[in-house]
Amino acid sequence: MKEVQTRVRIRFIDWEKSTIHRIQNFGEDLWRSYRANNRVEIDLGEIDRARDEIIFLVRDTFLKKSLTEVHRLLKVHLMESEVVIDIEAA
């Protein structure tokens, strides 16, 4: 069975209201969670340049677990109501 990758796009609704610093801090924590996980592809350089969204790729078999971690980190950073998460085939 071939593993399919899914693109997860975390869009910050009103990113100008939420500082870039907060978005990058969230992104860096997300990167730390997945840096040693071969089922997720996330680029720290892209996170450092992030302004209004963070995108990463995840194997479809790991999607549910990865979204659980995303929601946990959003809660930690008090950003739960500030994002829209889009999921699409890569």
N, CA, C and O atoms as a CHARMM CRD file, in Angstrom:
* protein
*
  360
    1    1 MET  N      0.83700  -1.17800   0.00000 PROA 1      0.00000
    2    1 MET  CA     0.00000   0.00000   0.00000 PROA 1      0.00000
    3    1 MET  C      0.88300   1.24300   0.00000 PROA 1      0.00000
    4    1 MET  O      1.77200   1.38800   0.83800 PROA 1      0.00000
    5    2 LYS  N      0.62900   2.11500  -0.93000 PROA 2      0.00000
    6    2 LYS  CA     1.43100   3.33100  -1.05900 PROA 2      0.00000
    7    2 LYS  C      0.95000   4.39600  -0.07300 PROA 2      0.00000
    8    2 LYS  O     -0.24200   4.68500   0.02500 PROA 2      0.00000
    9    3 GLU  N      1.89900   4.96100   0.64200 PROA 3      0.00000
   10    3 GLU  CA     1.55800   6.03200   1.58100 PROA 3      0.00000
   11    3 GLU  C      1.37400   7.33100   0.81400 PROA 3      0.00000
   12    3 GLU  O      2.18000   7.67700  -0.05000 PROA 3      0.00000
   13    4 VAL  N      0.33400   8.02700   1.13000 PROA 4      0.00000
   14    4 VAL  CA     0.01500   9.29400   0.48000 PROA 4      0.00000
   15    4 VAL  C      0.28900  10.41300   1.46800 PROA 4      0.00000
   16    4 VAL  O     -0.00500  10.29600   2.65800 PROA 4      0.00000
   17    5 GLN  N      0.85400  11.49700   0.95900 PROA 5      0.00000
   18    5 GLN  CA     1.09900  12.63700   1.83300 PROA 5      0.00000
   19    5 GLN  C     -0.05100  13.62700   1.72900 PROA 5      0.00000
   20    5 GLN  O     -0.65000  13.81000   0.66900 PROA 5      0.00000
   21    6 THR  N     -0.33500  14.24200   2.83200 PROA 6      0.00000
   22    6 THR  CA    -1.37800  15.24100   2.93300 PROA 6      0.00000
   23    6 THR  C     -0.74200  16.55200   3.34800 PROA 6      0.00000
   24    6 THR  O      0.15100  16.57800   4.19500 PROA 6      0.00000
   25    7 ARG  N     -1.20200  17.63600   2.75300 PROA 7      0.00000
   26    7 ARG  CA    -0.70000  18.96800   3.09900 PROA 7      0.00000
   27    7 ARG  C     -1.62900  19.56900   4.15700 PROA 7      0.00000
   28    7 ARG  O     -2.84300  19.64600   3.96800 PROA 7      0.00000
   29    8 VAL  N     -1.03800  19.98400   5.25400 PROA 8      0.00000
   30    8 VAL  CA    -1.78900  20.65100   6.31600 PROA 8      0.00000
   31    8 VAL  C     -1.38900  22.11900   6.28400 PROA 8      0.00000
   32    8 VAL  O     -0.21300  22.45800   6.41700 PROA 8      0.00000
   33    9 ARG  N     -2.36900  22.97400   6.10800 PROA 9      0.00000
   34    9 ARG  CA    -2.13100  24.42000   6.05300 PROA 9      0.00000
   35    9 ARG  C     -2.83800  25.05400   7.24900 PROA 9      0.00000
   36    9 ARG  O     -4.05800  24.97100   7.38900 PROA 9      0.00000
   37   10 ILE  N     -2.04700  25.68300   8.09800 PROA 10     0.00000
   38   10 ILE  CA    -2.57600  26.38100   9.26300 PROA 10     0.00000
   39   10 ILE  C     -2.57900  27.86800   8.91200 PROA 10     0.00000
   40   10 ILE  O     -1.52900  28.50800   8.86600 PROA 10     0.00000
   41   11 ARG  N     -3.76300  28.40200   8.66700 PROA 11     0.00000
   42   11 ARG  CA    -3.88800  29.80800   8.27900 PROA 11     0.00000
   43   11 ARG  C     -4.31900  30.62700   9.49200 PROA 11     0.00000
   44   11 ARG  O     -5.27600  30.27700  10.18300 PROA 11     0.00000
   45   12 PHE  N     -3.61100  31.70500   9.73700 PROA 12     0.00000
   46   12 PHE  CA    -3.93700  32.58900  10.84500 PROA 12     0.00000
   47   12 PHE  C     -4.91000  33.64400  10.33800 PROA 12     0.00000
   48   12 PHE  O     -4.56800  34.43500   9.45800 PROA 12     0.00000
   49   13 ILE  N     -6.10700  33.66000  10.88200 PROA 13     0.00000
   50   13 ILE  CA    -7.21100  34.46500  10.38300 PROA 13     0.00000
   51   13 ILE  C     -6.86100  35.94900  10.31400 PROA 13     0.00000
   52   13 ILE  O     -6.94700  36.56900   9.25400 PROA 13     0.00000
   53   14 ASP  N     -6.47600  36.49400  11.42700 PROA 14     0.00000
   54   14 ASP  CA    -6.12700  37.91900  11.47400 PROA 14     0.00000
   55   14 ASP  C     -4.68000  38.02600  11.92400 PROA 14     0.00000
   56   14 ASP  O     -4.38700  38.43500  13.04800 PROA 14     0.00000
   57   15 TRP  N     -3.78000  37.64600  11.01800 PROA 15     0.00000
   58   15 TRP  CA    -2.36700  37.53500  11.38400 PROA 15     0.00000
   59   15 TRP  C     -1.73800  38.86600  11.74700 PROA 15     0.00000
   60   15 TRP  O     -0.73900  38.89200  12.46600 PROA 15     0.00000
   61   16 GLU  N     -2.29100  39.96600  11.27500 PROA 16     0.00000
   62   16 GLU  CA    -1.72500  41.26900  11.64600 PROA 16     0.00000
   63   16 GLU  C     -2.02900  41.60600  13.09900 PROA 16     0.00000
   64   16 GLU  O     -1.24900  42.28600  13.76600 PROA 16     0.00000
   65   17 LYS  N     -3.16200  41.12700  13.58100 PROA 17     0.00000
   66   17 LYS  CA    -3.54900  41.33300  14.97400 PROA 17     0.00000
   67   17 LYS  C     -2.68900  40.46300  15.89800 PROA 17     0.00000
   68   17 LYS  O     -2.24900  40.90800  16.95800 PROA 17     0.00000
   69   18 SER  N     -2.45900  39.21700  15.47400 PROA 18     0.00000
   70   18 SER  CA    -1.58800  38.32000  16.21400 PROA 18     0.00000
   71   18 SER  C     -0.16900  38.57200  15.70700 PROA 18     0.00000
   72   18 SER  O      0.06900  38.51200  14.50100 PROA 18     0.00000
   73   19 THR  N      0.73600  38.84000  16.56700 PROA 19     0.00000
   74   19 THR  CA     2.07600  39.20900  16.11200 PROA 19     0.00000
   75   19 THR  C      2.78000  38.05800  15.41600 PROA 19     0.00000
   76   19 THR  O      2.54200  36.88900  15.72200 PROA 19     0.00000
   77   20 ILE  N      3.63900  38.39800  14.48900 PROA 20     0.00000
   78   20 ILE  CA     4.44900  37.42000  13.76600 PROA 20     0.00000
   79   20 ILE  C      5.24500  36.58100  14.76900 PROA 20     0.00000
   80   20 ILE  O      5.44800  35.38300  14.56900 PROA 20     0.00000
   81   21 HSD  N      5.68600  37.22200  15.84100 PROA 21     0.00000
   82   21 HSD  CA     6.47500  36.54100  16.86600 PROA 21     0.00000
   83   21 HSD  C      5.69700  35.35200  17.44100 PROA 21     0.00000
   84   21 HSD  O      6.26800  34.27500  17.61800 PROA 21     0.00000
   85   22 ARG  N      4.42300  35.52800  17.73100 PROA 22     0.00000
   86   22 ARG  CA     3.60200  34.44200  18.27600 PROA 22     0.00000
   87   22 ARG  C      3.44700  33.31100  17.26600 PROA 22     0.00000
   88   22 ARG  O      3.50700  32.13800  17.63100 PROA 22     0.00000
   89   23 ILE  N      3.25100  33.65800  16.00600 PROA 23     0.00000
   90   23 ILE  CA     3.09500  32.66200  14.95200 PROA 23     0.00000
   91   23 ILE  C      4.37500  31.84200  14.82900 PROA 23     0.00000
   92   23 ILE  O      4.32400  30.61600  14.72700 PROA 23     0.00000
   93   24 GLN  N      5.50800  32.51200  14.83800 PROA 24     0.00000
   94   24 GLN  CA     6.78400  31.80500  14.72100 PROA 24     0.00000
   95   24 GLN  C      7.07000  30.95000  15.94500 PROA 24     0.00000
   96   24 GLN  O      7.62200  29.85800  15.81300 PROA 24     0.00000
   97   25 ASN  N      6.70800  31.42100  17.13000 PROA 25     0.00000
   98   25 ASN  CA     6.90500  30.61100  18.33800 PROA 25     0.00000
   99   25 ASN  C      6.07700  29.33100  18.27100 PROA 25     0.00000
  100   25 ASN  O      6.55900  28.25200  18.61500 PROA 25     0.00000
  101   26 PHE  N      4.83200  29.45900  17.82600 PROA 26     0.00000
  102   26 PHE  CA     3.99000  28.28600  17.64700 PROA 26     0.00000
  103   26 PHE  C      4.63100  27.33900  16.62500 PROA 26     0.00000
  104   26 PHE  O      4.71800  26.13300  16.85900 PROA 26     0.00000
  105   27 GLY  N      5.07500  27.88700  15.50200 PROA 27     0.00000
  106   27 GLY  CA     5.68700  27.08700  14.44600 PROA 27     0.00000
  107   27 GLY  C      6.93900  26.37100  14.90700 PROA 27     0.00000
  108   27 GLY  O      7.15900  25.21300  14.55000 PROA 27     0.00000
  109   28 GLU  N      7.76000  27.04100  15.69400 PROA 28     0.00000
  110   28 GLU  CA     8.97900  26.40900  16.20000 PROA 28     0.00000
  111   28 GLU  C      8.64800  25.25500  17.15100 PROA 28     0.00000
  112   28 GLU  O      9.32800  24.22900  17.13900 PROA 28     0.00000
  113   29 ASP  N      7.61100  25.42000  17.97000 PROA 29     0.00000
  114   29 ASP  CA     7.19400  24.32200  18.84200 PROA 29     0.00000
  115   29 ASP  C      6.66000  23.14700  18.01900 PROA 29     0.00000
  116   29 ASP  O      6.89800  21.98500  18.34800 PROA 29     0.00000
  117   30 LEU  N      5.93900  23.46700  16.95400 PROA 30     0.00000
  118   30 LEU  CA     5.43600  22.42600  16.06200 PROA 30     0.00000
  119   30 LEU  C      6.60500  21.68800  15.40700 PROA 30     0.00000
  120   30 LEU  O      6.59600  20.46000  15.31800 PROA 30     0.00000
  121   31 TRP  N      7.60100  22.43300  14.95300 PROA 31     0.00000
  122   31 TRP  CA     8.79100  21.83500  14.34100 PROA 31     0.00000
  123   31 TRP  C      9.50300  20.92400  15.34400 PROA 31     0.00000
  124   31 TRP  O      9.91600  19.81800  14.99400 PROA 31     0.00000
  125   32 ARG  N      9.64700  21.38900  16.59100 PROA 32     0.00000
  126   32 ARG  CA    10.31200  20.57800  17.62200 PROA 32     0.00000
  127   32 ARG  C      9.57100  19.25900  17.84400 PROA 32     0.00000
  128   32 ARG  O     10.19100  18.22000  18.06800 PROA 32     0.00000
  129   33 SER  N      8.25500  19.31100  17.78000 PROA 33     0.00000
  130   33 SER  CA     7.45900  18.10500  17.97900 PROA 33     0.00000
  131   33 SER  C      7.70800  17.06900  16.89200 PROA 33     0.00000
  132   33 SER  O      7.59900  15.86900  17.14500 PROA 33     0.00000
  133   34 TYR  N      8.04400  17.52100  15.67700 PROA 34     0.00000
  134   34 TYR  CA     8.13600  16.61700  14.53900 PROA 34     0.00000
  135   34 TYR  C      9.51700  16.48500  13.91500 PROA 34     0.00000
  136   34 TYR  O      9.66200  15.75200  12.93700 PROA 34     0.00000
  137   35 ARG  N     10.51500  17.14600  14.42200 PROA 35     0.00000
  138   35 ARG  CA    11.82200  17.13400  13.75600 PROA 35     0.00000
  139   35 ARG  C     12.42100  15.73900  13.63200 PROA 35     0.00000
  140   35 ARG  O     13.15800  15.47700  12.68200 PROA 35     0.00000
  141   36 ALA  N     12.13000  14.85300  14.55000 PROA 36     0.00000
  142   36 ALA  CA    12.68800  13.50000  14.49000 PROA 36     0.00000
  143   36 ALA  C     11.66900  12.48000  13.96000 PROA 36     0.00000
  144   36 ALA  O     11.91700  11.27500  14.00800 PROA 36     0.00000
  145   37 ASN  N     10.54400  12.95400  13.46500 PROA 37     0.00000
  146   37 ASN  CA     9.48900  12.06800  12.99700 PROA 37     0.00000
  147   37 ASN  C      9.53300  11.98900  11.47700 PROA 37     0.00000
  148   37 ASN  O      9.32500  12.99500  10.79900 PROA 37     0.00000
  149   38 ASN  N      9.79900  10.81300  10.94100 PROA 38     0.00000
  150   38 ASN  CA     9.91900  10.68300   9.48900 PROA 38     0.00000
  151   38 ASN  C      8.56000  10.65500   8.77400 PROA 38     0.00000
  152   38 ASN  O      8.51600  10.54000   7.55000 PROA 38     0.00000
  153   39 ARG  N      7.46800  10.75600   9.51300 PROA 39     0.00000
  154   39 ARG  CA     6.14300  10.78400   8.89500 PROA 39     0.00000
  155   39 ARG  C      5.65300  12.20300   8.62800 PROA 39     0.00000
  156   39 ARG  O      4.59000  12.40400   8.04000 PROA 39     0.00000
  157   40 VAL  N      6.44000  13.18500   9.06800 PROA 40     0.00000
  158   40 VAL  CA     6.06100  14.59100   8.90400 PROA 40     0.00000
  159   40 VAL  C      7.23100  15.34100   8.28900 PROA 40     0.00000
  160   40 VAL  O      8.37700  15.16300   8.70300 PROA 40     0.00000
  161   41 GLU  N      6.93900  16.18400   7.29500 PROA 41     0.00000
  162   41 GLU  CA     7.95000  17.05400   6.69200 PROA 41     0.00000
  163   41 GLU  C      7.58300  18.49100   7.02600 PROA 41     0.00000
  164   41 GLU  O      6.56400  19.01000   6.57200 PROA 41     0.00000
  165   42 ILE  N      8.42200  19.11500   7.81800 PROA 42     0.00000
  166   42 ILE  CA     8.18500  20.50400   8.20500 PROA 42     0.00000
  167   42 ILE  C      9.52400  21.23600   8.14400 PROA 42     0.00000
  168   42 ILE  O     10.53300  20.74200   8.64800 PROA 42     0.00000
  169   43 ASP  N      9.52700  22.40700   7.53000 PROA 43     0.00000
  170   43 ASP  CA    10.75500  23.14500   7.26300 PROA 43     0.00000
  171   43 ASP  C     10.88700  24.32100   8.23200 PROA 43     0.00000
  172   43 ASP  O     10.05400  25.22800   8.24000 PROA 43     0.00000
  173   44 LEU  N     11.92800  24.29400   9.03800 PROA 44     0.00000
  174   44 LEU  CA    12.14900  25.36700  10.00500 PROA 44     0.00000
  175   44 LEU  C     12.37100  26.70100   9.31400 PROA 44     0.00000
  176   44 LEU  O     11.93200  27.73400   9.81700 PROA 44     0.00000
  177   45 GLY  N     13.04000  26.69900   8.17900 PROA 45     0.00000
  178   45 GLY  CA    13.25600  27.94700   7.43600 PROA 45     0.00000
  179   45 GLY  C     11.95400  28.58100   7.00200 PROA 45     0.00000
  180   45 GLY  O     11.81000  29.80300   7.05100 PROA 45     0.00000
  181   46 GLU  N     11.00300  27.76600   6.57800 PROA 46     0.00000
  182   46 GLU  CA     9.69100  28.27900   6.19100 PROA 46     0.00000
  183   46 GLU  C      8.95600  28.85600   7.40000 PROA 46     0.00000
  184   46 GLU  O      8.26600  29.86900   7.28900 PROA 46     0.00000
  185   47 ILE  N      9.10700  28.21400   8.53500 PROA 47     0.00000
  186   47 ILE  CA     8.47300  28.71400   9.75700 PROA 47     0.00000
  187   47 ILE  C      9.05300  30.06400  10.13700 PROA 47     0.00000
  188   47 ILE  O      8.31800  30.96300  10.54500 PROA 47     0.00000
  189   48 ASP  N     10.37400  30.21600  10.00700 PROA 48     0.00000
  190   48 ASP  CA    11.01300  31.49300  10.33900 PROA 48     0.00000
  191   48 ASP  C     10.53300  32.62700   9.42900 PROA 48     0.00000
  192   48 ASP  O     10.54700  33.79200   9.82800 PROA 48     0.00000
  193   49 ARG  N     10.10800  32.28700   8.20700 PROA 49     0.00000
  194   49 ARG  CA     9.60800  33.29700   7.27400 PROA 49     0.00000
  195   49 ARG  C      8.08400  33.44100   7.31900 PROA 49     0.00000
  196   49 ARG  O      7.52300  34.28300   6.61800 PROA 49     0.00000
  197   50 ALA  N      7.41800  32.63300   8.13000 PROA 50     0.00000
  198   50 ALA  CA     5.95300  32.60400   8.15800 PROA 50     0.00000
  199   50 ALA  C      5.37400  33.94600   8.59800 PROA 50     0.00000
  200   50 ALA  O      5.85100  34.57600   9.54200 PROA 50     0.00000
  201   51 ARG  N      4.33900  34.35800   7.88600 PROA 51     0.00000
  202   51 ARG  CA     3.61900  35.58000   8.23800 PROA 51     0.00000
  203   51 ARG  C      2.15900  35.28100   8.54600 PROA 51     0.00000
  204   51 ARG  O      1.63500  35.71100   9.57400 PROA 51     0.00000
  205   52 ASP  N      1.50100  34.54200   7.65600 PROA 52     0.00000
  206   52 ASP  CA     0.07300  34.31300   7.83000 PROA 52     0.00000
  207   52 ASP  C     -0.32500  32.84300   7.76600 PROA 52     0.00000
  208   52 ASP  O     -1.49200  32.51300   7.97700 PROA 52     0.00000
  209   53 GLU  N      0.63500  31.94700   7.47500 PROA 53     0.00000
  210   53 GLU  CA     0.31400  30.52600   7.44100 PROA 53     0.00000
  211   53 GLU  C      1.56600  29.67800   7.63300 PROA 53     0.00000
  212   53 GLU  O      2.69000  30.10900   7.37600 PROA 53     0.00000
  213   54 ILE  N      1.32500  28.46000   8.09500 PROA 54     0.00000
  214   54 ILE  CA     2.38000  27.46100   8.23400 PROA 54     0.00000
  215   54 ILE  C      1.87000  26.21400   7.53600 PROA 54     0.00000
  216   54 ILE  O      0.74500  25.77200   7.77000 PROA 54     0.00000
  217   55 ILE  N      2.71000  25.65000   6.67400 PROA 55     0.00000
  218   55 ILE  CA     2.33100  24.47000   5.90100 PROA 55     0.00000
  219   55 ILE  C      3.32200  23.34700   6.19400 PROA 55     0.00000
  220   55 ILE  O      4.53100  23.56600   6.26800 PROA 55     0.00000
  221   56 PHE  N      2.78300  22.14100   6.35800 PROA 56     0.00000
  222   56 PHE  CA     3.65300  20.98000   6.47300 PROA 56     0.00000
  223   56 PHE  C      2.98800  19.78200   5.82400 PROA 56     0.00000
  224   56 PHE  O      1.77300  19.76400   5.62300 PROA 56     0.00000
  225   57 LEU  N      3.79300  18.78200   5.49700 PROA 57     0.00000
  226   57 LEU  CA     3.31000  17.55300   4.88000 PROA 57     0.00000
  227   57 LEU  C      3.32600  16.43700   5.91200 PROA 57     0.00000
  228   57 LEU  O      4.23200  16.35000   6.74100 PROA 57     0.00000
  229   58 VAL  N      2.31400  15.58900   5.84800 PROA 58     0.00000
  230   58 VAL  CA     2.21500  14.47100   6.78600 PROA 58     0.00000
  231   58 VAL  C      1.68000  13.24700   6.04300 PROA 58     0.00000
  232   58 VAL  O      0.83500  13.37200   5.15700 PROA 58     0.00000
  233   59 ARG  N      2.16900  12.08800   6.40400 PROA 59     0.00000
  234   59 ARG  CA     1.64100  10.85700   5.81900 PROA 59     0.00000
  235   59 ARG  C      0.19000  10.69400   6.26400 PROA 59     0.00000
  236   59 ARG  O     -0.15100  10.97200   7.41400 PROA 59     0.00000
  237   60 ASP  N     -0.64900  10.24700   5.35300 PROA 60     0.00000
  238   60 ASP  CA    -2.07300  10.15900   5.65300 PROA 60     0.00000
  239   60 ASP  C     -2.38400   9.24300   6.83700 PROA 60     0.00000
  240   60 ASP  O     -3.37700   9.45200   7.53300 PROA 60     0.00000
  241   61 THR  N     -1.55400   8.24300   7.07000 PROA 61     0.00000
  242   61 THR  CA    -1.78000   7.34600   8.20400 PROA 61     0.00000
  243   61 THR  C     -1.46600   8.00100   9.54600 PROA 61     0.00000
  244   61 THR  O     -1.84300   7.47500  10.59400 PROA 61     0.00000
  245   62 PHE  N     -0.79000   9.12900   9.52500 PROA 62     0.00000
  246   62 PHE  CA    -0.39800   9.84400  10.73900 PROA 62     0.00000
  247   62 PHE  C     -1.16300  11.16000  10.89600 PROA 62     0.00000
  248   62 PHE  O     -0.91200  11.90700  11.84100 PROA 62     0.00000
  249   63 LEU  N     -2.07900  11.44800   9.99300 PROA 63     0.00000
  250   63 LEU  CA    -2.77000  12.73700   9.97300 PROA 63     0.00000
  251   63 LEU  C     -3.52000  13.02100  11.26400 PROA 63     0.00000
  252   63 LEU  O     -3.37400  14.10400  11.83100 PROA 63     0.00000
  253   64 LYS  N     -4.30500  12.09200  11.73300 PROA 64     0.00000
  254   64 LYS  CA    -5.12000  12.31600  12.93700 PROA 64     0.00000
  255   64 LYS  C     -4.24300  12.64500  14.14900 PROA 64     0.00000
  256   64 LYS  O     -4.54900  13.56300  14.91000 PROA 64     0.00000
  257   65 LYS  N     -3.15100  11.89200  14.32500 PROA 65     0.00000
  258   65 LYS  CA    -2.25500  12.15500  15.45700 PROA 65     0.00000
  259   65 LYS  C     -1.57100  13.50700  15.31700 PROA 65     0.00000
  260   65 LYS  O     -1.37700  14.21400  16.30600 PROA 65     0.00000
  261   66 SER  N     -1.20700  13.86600  14.09300 PROA 66     0.00000
  262   66 SER  CA    -0.53300  15.15400  13.90300 PROA 66     0.00000
  263   66 SER  C     -1.48300  16.30800  14.20000 PROA 66     0.00000
  264   66 SER  O     -1.06700  17.31900  14.76500 PROA 66     0.00000
  265   67 LEU  N     -2.75200  16.17000  13.82600 PROA 67     0.00000
  266   67 LEU  CA    -3.72400  17.23200  14.11200 PROA 67     0.00000
  267   67 LEU  C     -3.99200  17.36800  15.60700 PROA 67     0.00000
  268   67 LEU  O     -4.25900  18.46500  16.09800 PROA 67     0.00000
  269   68 THR  N     -3.92100  16.26600  16.31900 PROA 68     0.00000
  270   68 THR  CA    -4.06000  16.32400  17.77700 PROA 68     0.00000
  271   68 THR  C     -2.94700  17.17500  18.37800 PROA 68     0.00000
  272   68 THR  O     -3.19100  17.98300  19.27500 PROA 68     0.00000
  273   69 GLU  N     -1.72600  16.99200  17.88100 PROA 69     0.00000
  274   69 GLU  CA    -0.58300  17.78000  18.36800 PROA 69     0.00000
  275   69 GLU  C     -0.72500  19.24500  17.96800 PROA 69     0.00000
  276   69 GLU  O     -0.41000  20.13300  18.76000 PROA 69     0.00000
  277   70 VAL  N     -1.19000  19.50500  16.76300 PROA 70     0.00000
  278   70 VAL  CA    -1.40200  20.88700  16.31900 PROA 70     0.00000
  279   70 VAL  C     -2.38700  21.58200  17.26200 PROA 70     0.00000
  280   70 VAL  O     -2.13000  22.69700  17.71600 PROA 70     0.00000
  281   71 HSD  N     -3.50200  20.93100  17.55300 PROA 71     0.00000
  282   71 HSD  CA    -4.50000  21.53700  18.44100 PROA 71     0.00000
  283   71 HSD  C     -3.96100  21.72900  19.86100 PROA 71     0.00000
  284   71 HSD  O     -4.27200  22.72000  20.52100 PROA 71     0.00000
  285   72 ARG  N     -3.16200  20.78400  20.31700 PROA 72     0.00000
  286   72 ARG  CA    -2.56000  20.92300  21.65600 PROA 72     0.00000
  287   72 ARG  C     -1.66000  22.15600  21.71400 PROA 72     0.00000
  288   72 ARG  O     -1.71500  22.93000  22.66900 PROA 72     0.00000
  289   73 LEU  N     -0.83200  22.33000  20.68500 PROA 73     0.00000
  290   73 LEU  CA     0.08500  23.47300  20.66400 PROA 73     0.00000
  291   73 LEU  C     -0.66100  24.78900  20.48100 PROA 73     0.00000
  292   73 LEU  O     -0.27400  25.80400  21.06000 PROA 73     0.00000
  293   74 LEU  N     -1.71800  24.78200  19.68800 PROA 74     0.00000
  294   74 LEU  CA    -2.52500  26.00100  19.54700 PROA 74     0.00000
  295   74 LEU  C     -3.10600  26.39900  20.89500 PROA 74     0.00000
  296   74 LEU  O     -3.16100  27.58300  21.22800 PROA 74     0.00000
  297   75 LYS  N     -3.53500  25.41700  21.66500 PROA 75     0.00000
  298   75 LYS  CA    -4.08300  25.68600  22.99500 PROA 75     0.00000
  299   75 LYS  C     -3.00600  26.25400  23.91800 PROA 75     0.00000
  300   75 LYS  O     -3.25000  27.20800  24.65700 PROA 75     0.00000
  301   76 VAL  N     -1.82000  25.66300  23.86800 PROA 76     0.00000
  302   76 VAL  CA    -0.70000  26.13700  24.70000 PROA 76     0.00000
  303   76 VAL  C     -0.38000  27.60200  24.37800 PROA 76     0.00000
  304   76 VAL  O     -0.08500  28.38700  25.27900 PROA 76     0.00000
  305   77 HSD  N     -0.43800  27.96300  23.10100 PROA 77     0.00000
  306   77 HSD  CA    -0.10100  29.31800  22.65900 PROA 77     0.00000
  307   77 HSD  C     -1.30900  30.26000  22.63900 PROA 77     0.00000
  308   77 HSD  O     -1.21400  31.39100  22.16400 PROA 77     0.00000
  309   78 LEU  N     -2.44600  29.77900  23.16000 PROA 78     0.00000
  310   78 LEU  CA    -3.67800  30.57100  23.23300 PROA 78     0.00000
  311   78 LEU  C     -4.09600  31.09900  21.86100 PROA 78     0.00000
  312   78 LEU  O     -4.49200  32.25600  21.72000 PROA 78     0.00000
  313   79 MET  N     -4.00100  30.23700  20.86400 PROA 79     0.00000
  314   79 MET  CA    -4.30100  30.63400  19.49100 PROA 79     0.00000
  315   79 MET  C     -5.40600  29.78000  18.86600 PROA 79     0.00000
  316   79 MET  O     -5.58900  29.81000  17.64900 PROA 79     0.00000
  317   80 GLU  N     -6.13500  29.02800  19.67000 PROA 80     0.00000
  318   80 GLU  CA    -7.13100  28.09600  19.15000 PROA 80     0.00000
  319   80 GLU  C     -8.16400  28.75600  18.23800 PROA 80     0.00000
  320   80 GLU  O     -8.54500  28.18500  17.21500 PROA 80     0.00000
  321   81 SER  N     -8.60600  29.92800  18.59600 PROA 81     0.00000
  322   81 SER  CA    -9.66500  30.58300  17.82300 PROA 81     0.00000
  323   81 SER  C     -9.11300  31.49300  16.72300 PROA 81     0.00000
  324   81 SER  O     -9.87400  32.19400  16.05600 PROA 81     0.00000
  325   82 GLU  N     -7.81200  31.48300  16.53800 PROA 82     0.00000
  326   82 GLU  CA    -7.18700  32.39200  15.57200 PROA 82     0.00000
  327   82 GLU  C     -6.76700  31.71700  14.27700 PROA 82     0.00000
  328   82 GLU  O     -6.14900  32.35800  13.42700 PROA 82     0.00000
  329   83 VAL  N     -7.08900  30.43600  14.10400 PROA 83     0.00000
  330   83 VAL  CA    -6.61700  29.71600  12.92200 PROA 83     0.00000
  331   83 VAL  C     -7.74100  28.95700  12.21300 PROA 83     0.00000
  332   83 VAL  O     -8.78400  28.63900  12.78500 PROA 83     0.00000
  333   84 VAL  N     -7.46900  28.69000  10.95500 PROA 84     0.00000
  334   84 VAL  CA    -8.26600  27.77400  10.14700 PROA 84     0.00000
  335   84 VAL  C     -7.28900  26.72900   9.63900 PROA 84     0.00000
  336   84 VAL  O     -6.23200  27.07100   9.10800 PROA 84     0.00000
  337   85 ILE  N     -7.63300  25.46800   9.79700 PROA 85     0.00000
  338   85 ILE  CA    -6.75400  24.39000   9.34900 PROA 85     0.00000
  339   85 ILE  C     -7.36600  23.77000   8.09700 PROA 85     0.00000
  340   85 ILE  O     -8.47800  23.24200   8.12300 PROA 85     0.00000
  341   86 ASP  N     -6.61400  23.84700   7.00000 PROA 86     0.00000
  342   86 ASP  CA    -7.03500  23.24900   5.73800 PROA 86     0.00000
  343   86 ASP  C     -6.21000  21.99600   5.49300 PROA 86     0.00000
  344   86 ASP  O     -5.00400  21.97500   5.73600 PROA 86     0.00000
  345   87 ILE  N     -6.87100  20.95800   5.01000 PROA 87     0.00000
  346   87 ILE  CA    -6.19600  19.71000   4.69800 PROA 87     0.00000
  347   87 ILE  C     -6.46700  19.37700   3.24100 PROA 87     0.00000
  348   87 ILE  O     -7.61600  19.37400   2.79900 PROA 87     0.00000
  349   88 GLU  N     -5.39200  19.09400   2.49000 PROA 88     0.00000
  350   88 GLU  CA    -5.54100  18.78800   1.06900 PROA 88     0.00000
  351   88 GLU  C     -4.48800  17.77900   0.63700 PROA 88     0.00000
  352   88 GLU  O     -3.44500  17.64400   1.27700 PROA 88     0.00000
  353   89 ALA  N     -4.76000  17.08700  -0.42800 PROA 89     0.00000
  354   89 ALA  CA    -3.78700  16.12700  -0.96500 PROA 89     0.00000
  355   89 ALA  C     -2.55500  16.87700  -1.46300 PROA 89     0.00000
  356   89 ALA  O     -2.66000  17.95000  -2.05700 PROA 89     0.00000
  357   90 ALA  N     -1.39600  16.29700  -1.21100 PROA 90     0.00000
  358   90 ALA  CA    -0.14800  16.96100  -1.61900 PROA 90     0.00000
  359   90 ALA  C      0.18700  16.68400  -3.05900 PROA 90     0.00000
  360   90 ALA  O      1.20200  17.16700  -3.56100 PROA 90     0.00000
